Structure formats: structure tokens, C-alpha cells
């Protein structure tokens, strides 16, 4: 399935993983609780022994996503994900394999985004070694059966039709096409030219052959297992996978958006939707953490700032949500408003006015003199508290941890120092204002309105 925006705090917490587990932590008996290593074939591996977790989480990320497609291979990444996850593995029939997975209590899933393809496994600790081998067989030794290929093409075609009717999904991908026009991130994802229908087994193999290689992958395993035994298992079975014949081509950095644009679509909906998109920090940008907090403050959490801007007084909108998607070569911020069509112009005007003055906005009580702090809502402190709470819940899931760690291993290009929550605590209102000035205040944006046709009653 196609992964949507990292609107949840997983976006923030991928950094937490790196800061928490990339440095080995001694256990009570002085054995290392975590290990990071790179096999001779280039596969990056991170293991963490976490006794007491009910399930073991495994994640394999591959440097293969929508960015690798072209007009002739549009939709191939999603199709390949389906074929590997639901098709027949080296051990035999796909349905039989899925039945055995369920019988052993093993859950599997897969996601594809613009940068990466991710396969995930959650299993009882006793099944860890078996589940790990199943993941290897599934991804690297799957049989691309022509009959199954046609079935998956039909299923994906139906998914495309359903997503065209989903305003949230449609709005986001149409914003991406305009925000990143001319860049691999801006390629249409709805298979407008029918390339997916013409896909063949041979074509799919040619697409994945240079990309489905060990040195474009990262494997993270976290759970209740013996670290030494798991490392031995990984080295023995995963070390024989081939590495790529040539280094992966770098995706160019996103170019600055030169002008704003607006688009209006009509769909058979009950509500009107307004999407505003901005280019935002890339995954390794130094302002990534500050911008993550900024978007959480503005359009997420318990008391979003934009709620008071757009809902107090005239109540221009019914629902507000802002999210941020950091990618390797660029990022995207999206504000999604559900509102009456007649309020769209007013909402845009109020938003533009607020952003033009955000450089002087008081996010924290520390921004004003002590005598004026009484009764003032401290947006920054509230967001930090929510993130600290979410960080604790996040760490209780081995699968969440392994997914974030595997993504981090492939996407991160910066040195890691300190602890995650210490980094969050250091973010100040000034950092938020600088991030807003760089990416939001007075910057070019893309506006998309999706409304019911004239005459349709709510």
C-alpha cells in the first residue's frame, strides 16, 4: 500500500531512534544491548535486544520508491511491492505462505513512498529467526508470476479509482505535482498514461534488478532475542545477497518554487476541502526538528495556533490539520482545511495575514515580559509535553522502533549527538520563527480547492 504523509509523530521520532539506539548501551551483565554493522555486501543492520517486549519488530527498507519511476514505469514501485508481499515466495504458493504466517502469529505489511519501499514484520519472539528468513525469501526470491501480476494490476487499478475519490489523498498528490514540478517527487502517481496496465514480468524484473540489492537496503530488528544469536543469523543468511553493480544515482535537490498557483476541482463530496502546500526542509536539513514542532504547533496537537486564527470570531473553517513530510531531497508542508466553499477566500486572506506577521508571534511565555505571562497559552511547552508523552508510547512498540530505525539508516546523512528529548527541549521560539520565515512567511504556495458541484446540498 502507498504510505501517506508522515503526519503522525513518527516523523519526529525517527530521530529519537537514532539518538536512542545507534549508540550501544551496556546491559546489566555488560553485554551490548544494541549493535550496528554493515555486511560485506553493503547491507546496513541494526539490532537491539529489548527484553520484555511482547513482540519482535523487523523492518527492511529499500532505496526504491516513486522517485525511481519514469513515464514508462509509472506505478511499477507500488506494483512491485504488491508482488513481493502478496505473490509467491521461493517456498511456494503465496496463499499457503500467508496462511503459515498467520498460523505462527506473524503479521506482515509493506509501504512505498517517494524515497523508500519498506517491508515490516511483527512476530512472537520465538518465531524471530523463522520470520526473518521469510522476509528474506519474500523480498529477494519472490516468483513474479504472470497470472498473479495481472491480478495485482487489477487490484491496484481499483485502488487508484478509490483514491481519486479520497479528497485527502488526491489533494496531497496534486500538491506534490505542483510543488515539485520537473523533479522526480513531482511525477503523477495516478498512472494517467496507462503504464501500469502495460507492465510485464520482464519489465518489472528489469525495473527492480538494479535497485533490489543489498547495498541499497537497511535492516532493523528490535525485540526479545539474544543479540549474538540474531547477529549470527543475519550474517549467515543475509550476507550472501548480491550488492549493486553500480552506485545508486543521487536524486537532485528540489528547486525553489518560483511562483504560487491555484487549482479548483469538483468532486461528488459532501464537504469542501482547501489544501495549501509549501516546500519544507529536507530530511537532513538543520531546521527539520524546528519545522516539525512548528507544524505541530500550527495545525496539530491539542490547541493548534491556526484554530484560533481561522475559527475564533467568524469561524471560517470546521476542521484543521497541518502535516510535514521530510524527504531525502526536499520536504512538503500541507495545511488541510474543511470548510464552506464561500469561506475559502476569507480563510486564505486570514492565513496570509497571519503568516506575514509570524515573525513576531509569541509561541512561548518566554517571549513576553513576566508581568504579561498570566493566562498566556504556552504553545511551545504544550507541544514539547505532547511529544515527550508520544515518545514514551512510541518506544513501547518494537515495530514502530524498527520502522523508524530502518528509515533513518537509509535517509540520514548527518552526525548524531545528544539525546532526542534534549534536542526537542533546546528548540526555542526563535528557532520556530526562523523556520517559519524561511519556509512559510511570504513564501510561494500551492492552493488546491476540492468542492462539491454547484447545487449539491450538504
N, C-alpha and C positions, 0 to 999 in steps of 0.2 A: 504494500500500500504506500501511497505517497505521503511523506511526512509534511505536516503543516508547519506554520511558523512556530518557533520555539518561544511561544508566548508565556509558557509556564516558567517557573523559576529554574528549570533545568538549564536555561541559557546562562543564568548567573552561576549556577552551581557546578558547571563543568570545571570552572577554575578552582572550586573547592576541592574537587577530586585531585587535581594535580598537586595542590598545596598539601593535601592530607596524606596522599599515598605514594607519591613519586619518591619520597624520602623513606627508606626503610626504618621501621620502628621496632625496637627490640621487644620481644615478648618476655613473659615472666622468666622463662628458662634461658633467656639471652639468644634464642634463635630468632633470625629476622622474620618479621610478620609479613613483609612485602618484598617483592623482587621485580626489578625491571631489567630486561635484557633484549638484545637483538640477535636473532639467529643468523647463521652464515648466509641464508637466502634473503635476508633483509627484513623478515617479519619482526615487527615490534611486539613484545609481550609484556604485560603487566599482570602480576599475580598478587593477590592479597588474601592472607589467611584470617578469616573473621569467624572465630568460634562463637556459637550461639545463634547465628542467623538461621532461620528455618529453611531457607533455600539458597542454592548457589546460583549466581548470575554470571552469564557469559555473554560477551558481545564481540563480534568481529566487524570491524569497519574496513571498507574498501574505498580507495581513491577512485571512485567511479560514480558518476551521477549525471544529472541532466546537462551539466556543462560539457560533457564529452560527446553529446549528440550533434548531428548536423541535420540539414533538411532531409537527407536520405535515410537517416536513422532516428528520426523523431519518434519518441516513445520506446526506444529499444531498452533503455535502462530500467524502466518500470516493467517491461515485458520480461527482461532477463531475471529481475528479482522474483517475479511470479514463477517463472520456470524453475528456478533453483529451489524456491521454497516449497512449491506445490507439485513440481514434476517428480519424475522417478529418479531416485538416487542410485548410486553404484550397487546398493544392496538389493534393488528390485523395484517393484511397483510402488508408486507414490502413495496410493491409498493404504497399502499394507504398512508402509513406513509410518504414516501418520497415526495409524491405529496402534502400532507398537509404542510410539512416543506417548500417546495418551495413557496406555496401559502402565507405563513406567512413571507416570506423573510428570512428564516433561512437556513444557509449553514452549512453543517457538513462534517467532514473528519476524518480520523484515520491514524495512523502511528505506525509501530512497528520497534524497533531496538534491539540491543543485550540486553540492560538493561530494557527498558520500552515499554509499549504499551500506546499510547496517543490518546484520543478522543477529538476533538475540535468542537466548535460551535461558529458561528458568527451570531448575530441577532440584529434586531432593539430593542432599549431599552424597548419599550412597550411589547415585546414578551419575555422578560428575564425570568420571572417566568415560563411561559409555556415551553420555550426551555430547561430550567434547568430540569424540570420534564421529558421531552422527553429524555434527556441524561441519566437520572437515569433509566428510563424504558428500554432504548436501551441496556445499558451495563449490568444491573443486572437482567433483567427479560425477556430477549430475548428468543423466542422459537427456538430451534435448530431443524429445520425441516429436515428430511432425504432427501427430494426431493431438497430442497434448498442447502443442503450440497453437493450433487453431482454436482450441477450447479457451486457452488463456487470452488469446486475441479477442475473442468474443466477450469474455468477462471484462477485460479492460475497456473495450469499446462501450459496454454498458456503464462502467464506472465514469467514463468521460461524459456520457449523456447525463448521468445523475449530478455530476459536479457542475455542469453548465447551469443547473437549476439551484445550486447552492450559492447564495449570494456571497457568503464569507469566502469560500474557495475561489469563486470566479473573480471577486474583487481583488483578491491578493495577487493572483497570477496576471491579471490585466495591468495592475500597477507595476509589477515587475517588468513586464514587456516595455513599458514606457520609461520607467526609471533607469533601466539598463539596456536601452535600445542600442543595437550594434555590438553588444557584449554577450558571451555565452549565457550569462544569467538572464538575459532578456529574450531568449528564444521562446516561442509559443509552446505551451505544454499540452494543448488540446488537439494535437495531431490534425491540424487543419488541412494538410495536403494528402492525408491517407497513407503516410509512410508505414504506419503500424500494420495496416491491412495487407501490405505487400511483403511483410517480413517473412523470411525463411529461416530454417535451422542453420543453413550455411551462413547467411547474413548475420545472424545472431552470434554464431561462433566467431566470425571474423571481427565483430564488434567487441566481444569480451576478451578475446585471446591476448591482446597486448596489455589489458588492464586488470584481468583477474589473475594477478601474480603476487607472490609473497611480499615483495618489497613495496607494494602499494597497499599493504594491509597492516592492521593493528589488532591484537587480540587481548582482551582484558577478562580475567576470571577472578571473581571475588566470592568467598563463602567459606563454609566449614569443611576444609580439607587440609591434608598435610602438605605444606608448601613444597617440600623436597620431592615428594612423590608426584605432585602435579607438574613441577618443572621437568622432571624426568619424562613424564608422559608427553608433554608438549614438545620437548626437544626430539624425542624419538619419532613421533608421528608427523609433526608439522615441519620438521627440518628438511624433509625431502621434497617439499613443494618447490616448484620452479620459481626463479626470480625473473624479472623482466629483461628482455633483450636490450632495451634502451631506457634511459631515464624518462620519467613522466614529464610531459610538456607542462610548463607553468601557465596557469590561466592569468591573463593580464589583469592588472588592477583596473577597477571600474573608473571610467572617466566621469568628470564632473557633469552634472545635469546642466545643460545650457539654458533651458527655458522651461517655464511651467506649462502645463497642459491640462485640459479638462475633457472629460468624455461622459456621455449620458446614454445609458441603456435602459430599455424597458423589458421587464420580465413579469411573468404571471405570479406576483408576490402579494402578500397582504400588507407588507411594510416597505417603507423607503429606506434605502441604505446609502450612506455617504462615506466614501473612503478617501483619506488623504494620505499620501505616501511621500516620504523623504529618503534620500540617500543617507546612510548612517555609518558608524565606524565598522571597519572590518574586524574579523575575529581577533587579530593580533594588534589592533590599534590601542595605543596607550589610554585612550578615552573610553574603551569598551565598558569597563566597570561603571564609570560615572554615568555613561549614557544608559546603561541598563537600569540603574537606580532612577535616572531621570524619567524614563518612560514608565517605570513602575509607579513613580510619584504622580505623573501627569494623568495616566489613564488606567491604572490598576489599583490593587490593594483595597484597603477599607475606605479611605477618604481621598479619592483621586482629585487632584487640583482642578482638572478640566471640568469636573462635575459642577463645581461652584461657578466656574466661568460660563458654562453653557446651560445649566439647569436652574440656577437661582434666578429669581425675578421672572423673566419671560419664559423660562423652561423650554428652551429651544430643542432639546433632544430628550429621548426616552431612555436610551442606553448608550454607554460609552465604554470602549475598550481600546487600549493602546498597547502595541507589542513591538518587539525589536528582534530582528533576525540577523545575527552576525555571521557572515560567511567568510571564506578564506580571502577573497579578493574584493570584498565590499560588504555593505550591510544595508538593511532596509528597515525603516520605522513606519508603522501603519497605524493610523487612527481610524477606527470604525465607529460610525455614529448611526444609530437607528432613530429616525425622526420623521416628522411630517414633511412632505415634499415642499410645502410652502415656506418652511423654516430653513431651507438649505442655504440660501444666500445670506440670511442673517447669521446663521451658525458659522459660515466661512468668514464673515466680516468680524465677528467677535473673536474667533480663533486667531485671525491675522493680527488683530489689535493686541490681544494678549501676548502673542509671541514677539511682537515688535518691542514689548516692554519687559520681556522675561529677564533681561539682563539686570533688572533692579528688583526682581521678585524675591520675597523673603521666604525661603524654604525652611528655615530653622529659626528657633528663638534666638540663637546666637547672632542673627543678622540685625537685631534691633537692640536698642538700649534696654537695660534691665527694667526700667520703670514702665516699658511698653509691652513686656512679655506676658503679663497677666491675661489668661484666657486665649492666648495665641496658640493655634494649632501648629505643632512642630512636625511638618510633613516628613522631613528627613529622618528624624528619630523614629517616627512611626514605621517608615519603610525599613529601616535597619532592624527594628524589632521583628517585623514580619519575616524578613529574610533569615534572621537568626533562628526563628521558630521553624521555618520551612527547611532550613539546612539540617536541623536535627531530625525531622521526619524523613527527609531525603536519604539520609545516611542509614536509615533502618532497612532500606531495600537494597539487596545485593545487586539486583538487576539495574536499578537506577544508577548505582555506583559504577557498574561495569560499562554501561552505555556511555556515561559521561567520560569515563577514563579513556575508552577506546577512541572516541571522537577527539578528545584532547590530544592523544598521541599523534594523530594524523594532521590535525589543524594547527596546533601550537607551534610558534616559531620564536617565542620569547623566553627569556630566563625567568625562572620561578623562584621567588624568595618570600619569606614570611608565611603567615597563615591567612587563609581566606577571610575569616571574620575580622582579623586585624586589618586587612586591606579594605574591607567594607567600612569599618569604623573610621578609617582615615579619610574617606570621601567627605568633602565639605560642600557647603552651599556654593562656594566659589567654583569648585570643580563642576557642579551641575550647571552653573551659569555659563561657564566656558564651553561645556559640551553643547548647551542649547544654542549659544552664539555661533558655534562652528557649523551646526547641522540643521537647526530649526529656525532661528530668528532671522526673518527676511530672506530665507533661502528659497530656491526653486522647489516647487512641489508638484505632484501629480494628483489631480482630483478626479474621482470617478463616482458618478451618481447612478444607482440602480433603483428604478422606481416601478410601481405598477403602471399598467397602461391607463390612459385617460378614461375616466368613467368607472374604474373598478373601485368598489367600495370596500372599506376595511372590515 
